[in-house]
Structure formats: structure tokens, C-alpha cells
Amino acid sequence: MGLQLTVPGLAEVRRRAGAGLFSRVAGPSGAEDRDRIHLASGERWFAPDRPIRRVHADAAMFVGGLRALLLQSLHPLAMAAVAAHSGYRGDPWGRLQRTSLFLAVTTFGTAEDAQRAVQRVRGVHERVRGIAPDGRPYRASDPHLVRWVHIAEVDSFLRCYQRYGERPLSDAECDGYVADAARVAIALGVADPPRTRAELSEQLAAYRPELAGTREAREAARFLLVHPPLPLVVRPPYAVLAATAVASLPSWARWPLRLPYLPVAEMTAVRLAGHGLVAGIRWAMAGPD
């Protein structure tokens, strides 16, 4: 009798948790978008066995996405564009949902839908321009800035998947993931995106002299990590997500954003908590067995 009562209760918890997460990430039209992306017939950019599909379908993307935002904020011109034009404070969930939809369409959607999604993003980028607080002009369509955003995402998604993903990639598959992601970067206007992990590391290192912890970047980090617009009930698991994302950043990225570096705790308690959180998200999002 106890088992009969417990299992339905667990299924309901799973259903509610999965529905809540999905609505936050995908938005009110999430179910319709999901069906259109996955059920539409037509050629795709990536075959079902490609590494990008495995990485982008995994719950480790929650950690990788937050890490990517923190890393991207270190480029003063990219951060100036975000602060002035993205509306991340006024509509953070809308921005997350638009980004999630773009990733889903380009990874899993038809080639035609993927190209349309890219063209929409390029159109938005063309309109985003201004003057950074340090007096330098910026354009979101600048291929150099687009490449920075790209490599910060690819590095974050891949590293977090390798640490927290359900089935980590082999060395060859890691290179395959970077090459897959380059297909999207080229469509967005990046002339020479990395195609292997070695090239990814080289390009990331080449940007480091340009990076800095500006006031806008530190404010964005505080907003994302300390003051997210979330109900109190989900603040504890989000705190684990935030700690896990910070712990996955390289040490050189911490100080400019005034983020702590606690290697012993990060290698033990934070990593263990991160594995538990990602497994819990994966369980909730998987739906009923």
C-alpha cells in the first residue's frame, strides 16, 4: 500500500518540476515550438548521431548557460551591448527563452528553420550599436565580438557537459562538437571559428588581453548569481546552480568579476552538489518512464 501511494506522488512531483522548468526555459509557446522543431520533416544541419545533439539535449546546459553568460560579460564591448540593448534585467526570462529557442532550432530543427533563426539574430545584431562606457564604439554584428560570444558558449557548454553530462564525449567527439558548433558560427558571420578543442583553447587565450571586469560586468554577475528574479522556493537549488557555474570558470575569470575561488570546496562539496542538481533536472525534464 505504501508503494502504491508513494509512486504516484513521485510521478506528480516529477511532472510539476519538469513542467515548471520547461515553462521557464521555453516560454508559453514552448510545447508548440518543441513539436515544430522535432516533428517537422526536412533536412537538418546535424545528423542524429552528431555530438552537438547530445550536448545540447543534456541538463548540464543549465550550468553551461550560466557559465557562458559570466564569461561573455568579461569582454567590455560585448557587455556594453548587452547592458544597453538586451533587457536582461527587465526581461531575463524572455532573453533565456529566446536563446534556448535559437539553440534548439539550430541544433534540432530543419535546415530551413535554422537558417531563418540565424537571419533573425543577424538582423537584431545589425541594429545593436553604440558607445561603450570607455568611449569605444561597438557593433553587435562585429564578427570579432560574435566570435567571442561563440567561443565563450562553446567552451562553457562543452566543459560543463564533460563534467556533468550523462555520457561524456570522447576526445574525437569533443573535436566533433566544436566543429559542429562552427557550422552555426559561420552562419552568424564568424569568419574563422574554432573547429577543434585545441583551436578553441588558442582562440580563447587570444582574447584574454581584451577582457576586463567592468562595472557593468560585475553588476550583471551579481544580478545573475545573487539577485535573480526567482520565487523563494527555488532559490536554494538555484544557489547550487550558481555555485556550480562559478566553480567551472577558470581562475583568471573570477577576480575581474569579484567571484570567489575556493578550490577545495569546489572540488568536493560544490562538484557533488552540482552532480546532484544536474541529475535532478535531468530526471524532472525526462518525463514519465
C-alpha positions in Angstrom: 0.0 0.0 0.0 2.8 2.4 0.9 4.5 1.8 -2.5 1.2 2.4 -4.3 0.8 5.8 -2.6 4.4 6.8 -3.0 4.9 6.2 -6.7 2.0 8.3 -7.9 3.1 11.1 -5.6 6.6 10.9 -7.0 5.3 11.0 -10.5 3.3 14.1 -9.8 6.4 15.8 -8.3 8.3 14.9 -11.4 5.6 16.2 -13.7 5.3 19.5 -11.8 9.0 20.0 -11.6 9.5 19.2 -15.3 6.6 21.5 -16.4 7.9 24.3 -14.2 11.5 24.1 -15.6 10.2 23.7 -19.2 8.0 26.8 -18.9 10.8 28.9 -17.6 13.2 27.9 -20.3 10.9 27.5 -23.3 8.2 30.1 -22.5 4.4 30.0 -23.1 4.7 28.6 -26.6 7.3 26.0 -25.6 5.2 22.9 -26.4 4.3 24.2 -29.9 7.9 25.2 -30.6 9.1 21.8 -29.4 6.7 19.9 -31.7 7.5 22.1 -34.7 11.3 21.7 -34.1 11.4 18.0 -33.6 8.4 16.7 -35.7 8.8 18.9 -38.9 10.1 16.9 -41.8 13.1 18.1 -43.7 16.9 18.1 -43.8 18.8 19.1 -40.6 22.1 20.8 -40.2 23.2 18.0 -37.8 22.5 14.2 -38.1 21.1 12.5 -35.0 24.4 11.0 -34.0 26.3 14.3 -34.0 27.9 15.4 -30.7 26.2 18.8 -30.7 22.8 17.0 -30.3 24.0 15.0 -27.3 25.5 18.1 -25.6 22.6 20.5 -26.2 20.0 18.0 -25.1 21.5 17.4 -21.7 20.7 19.0 -18.4 24.3 20.2 -18.0 23.3 23.0 -20.3 21.7 24.8 -17.4 25.2 25.1 -15.8 26.9 25.8 -19.1 24.5 28.5 -20.0 25.1 30.4 -16.8 28.8 30.0 -17.1 28.7 31.3 -20.6 26.9 34.5 -19.6 29.5 35.1 -16.9 32.4 34.5 -19.2 30.9 36.6 -22.1 30.5 39.5 -19.7 34.3 39.9 -19.5 34.5 41.5 -22.9 33.8 45.2 -22.3 32.3 45.8 -25.7 30.1 42.7 -25.7 29.0 43.6 -22.1 28.2 47.2 -23.2 25.9 45.9 -25.9 24.2 43.5 -23.5 23.7 46.2 -20.8 22.3 48.7 -23.3 20.2 46.6 -25.5 19.4 43.1 -24.2 16.9 44.0 -21.4 18.4 41.2 -19.3 17.2 42.9 -16.1 13.7 43.8 -17.2 13.1 40.6 -19.1 15.7 38.0 -18.1 13.3 35.0 -18.8 12.4 36.3 -22.2 16.1 36.5 -23.1 16.7 33.0 -21.8 13.7 31.7 -23.8 14.9 33.4 -27.0 18.4 31.9 -26.6 17.0 28.5 -25.8 14.8 28.6 -28.8 17.7 29.6 -31.1 19.9 26.7 -29.8 17.0 24.2 -30.2 16.2 25.3 -33.7 19.7 25.4 -35.0 20.6 22.1 -33.3 17.5 20.0 -33.9 15.3 21.9 -36.4 15.1 21.8 -40.1 17.8 23.5 -42.1 15.3 26.0 -43.4 14.1 26.9 -39.9 17.7 27.0 -38.7 18.7 29.5 -41.4 15.6 31.6 -40.6 16.6 31.7 -37.0 20.1 32.8 -37.9 18.8 35.5 -40.2 16.6 36.9 -37.4 19.6 37.0 -35.0 21.8 38.7 -37.6 19.0 41.3 -38.2 18.9 42.1 -34.5 22.7 42.3 -34.4 22.7 44.9 -37.2 20.5 47.2 -35.1 22.6 46.9 -31.9 25.4 49.5 -31.8 26.5 52.3 -29.6 29.3 53.7 -27.5 30.8 51.7 -24.5 31.4 53.5 -21.2 35.1 53.6 -22.1 34.3 55.6 -25.2 34.9 52.9 -27.8 32.1 52.2 -30.4 30.7 48.8 -30.6 28.5 46.8 -33.1 26.9 43.6 -32.1 27.4 42.4 -35.7 31.2 42.8 -35.5 32.5 39.4 -36.4 35.2 39.7 -33.7 32.5 40.2 -31.0 30.3 37.5 -32.4 33.2 35.1 -32.3 33.9 35.9 -28.7 30.3 35.2 -27.7 30.5 31.9 -29.7 33.7 30.6 -28.2 32.6 31.5 -24.7 29.4 29.5 -25.3 31.2 26.5 -26.9 33.8 26.4 -24.1 31.2 26.6 -21.4 28.8 24.1 -22.9 31.5 21.5 -23.6 33.3 21.9 -20.3 30.1 21.6 -18.3 28.9 18.7 -20.3 32.2 16.8 -19.8 31.9 17.4 -16.1 28.2 16.9 -15.5 26.8 15.3 -18.7 25.2 11.9 -18.7 27.7 10.4 -21.2 30.8 12.5 -21.6 32.3 12.7 -25.1 35.5 11.0 -26.3 38.4 13.2 -27.4 37.3 12.8 -31.0 33.7 13.6 -30.2 34.8 16.8 -28.3 36.5 18.0 -31.5 33.4 17.0 -33.3 31.3 19.1 -31.0 33.5 22.2 -31.7 33.3 21.5 -35.4 29.5 21.2 -35.3 29.2 24.5 -33.4 31.4 26.1 -36.0 28.6 25.5 -38.6 26.3 27.8 -36.6 29.1 30.4 -36.0 29.8 30.7 -39.8 26.1 31.2 -40.5 26.2 34.0 -37.9 29.1 35.7 -39.7 32.2 34.4 -37.9 34.9 34.1 -40.5 37.2 31.6 -38.7 35.6 29.9 -35.7 37.5 27.1 -33.9 36.9 23.6 -35.2 38.9 21.6 -32.6 39.4 21.8 -28.9 43.0 23.0 -29.5 41.8 25.8 -31.7 39.1 26.7 -29.1 41.8 27.0 -26.4 44.0 29.1 -28.7 41.3 31.5 -29.6 40.1 31.8 -26.0 43.6 32.7 -24.9 44.0 35.2 -27.7 41.0 37.2 -26.4 42.3 37.4 -22.8 44.2 40.7 -23.3 40.9 42.3 -24.3 39.0 41.1 -21.2 38.2 43.1 -18.1 35.8 43.2 -15.2 33.9 46.4 -15.9 31.3 47.8 -13.5 28.6 46.6 -15.9 30.0 43.1 -15.9 30.2 42.9 -12.1 26.6 44.2 -11.8 25.5 41.5 -14.3 27.2 38.8 -12.3 25.6 40.0 -9.1 22.2 40.0 -10.8 22.7 36.5 -12.2 24.2 34.9 -9.1 22.8 36.8 -6.1 19.6 38.6 -7.1 17.9 36.5 -9.8 14.1 37.2 -10.2 13.1 33.8 -8.7 10.5 32.7 -6.1 12.0 31.9 -2.7 11.2 28.2 -3.0 13.6 27.8 -5.9 16.4 30.0 -4.5 18.2 27.1 -2.8 18.6 24.9 -5.9 19.5 28.0 -8.0 22.2 28.8 -5.4 23.7 25.4 -6.1 23.4 26.1 -9.9 25.2 29.4 -9.4 28.0 27.9 -7.3 28.5 25.1 -9.8 28.7 27.6 -12.7 31.2 29.8 -10.9 33.3 26.7 -9.9 33.6 25.7 -13.6 35.1 29.1 -14.5 38.9 29.3 -14.8 40.6 31.2 -12.0 41.6 34.1 -14.3 37.9 34.8 -14.9 37.0 35.0 -11.2 38.8 38.1 -9.9 37.6 40.6 -12.6 34.1 39.7 -11.6 34.9 39.6 -7.9 33.9 35.9 -7.7 35.4 33.6 -5.0 37.9 30.9 -5.7 37.7 28.1 -3.2 39.4 25.1 -4.8 39.0 22.5 -2.0 35.3 23.2 -1.6 34.8 23.4 -5.3 36.4 20.0 -5.9 34.3 18.3 -3.2 31.1 19.8 -2.0 30.3 22.0 -4.9 31.0 19.4 -7.5 29.0 16.8 -5.6 26.1 19.2 -5.3 26.4 20.1 -8.9 26.1 16.4 -10.0 23.1 16.0 -7.8 21.4 19.1 -9.2 22.0 18.3 -12.8 20.8 14.7 -12.2 17.7 16.1 -10.6 17.0 18.4 -13.6 17.6 15.5 -16.0 15.1 13.4 -14.1 12.5 16.1 -14.0 12.8 17.0 -17.6 12.8 13.4 -18.9 9.1 13.0 -18.2 7.4 9.8 -17.1 9.2 6.5 -17.9 
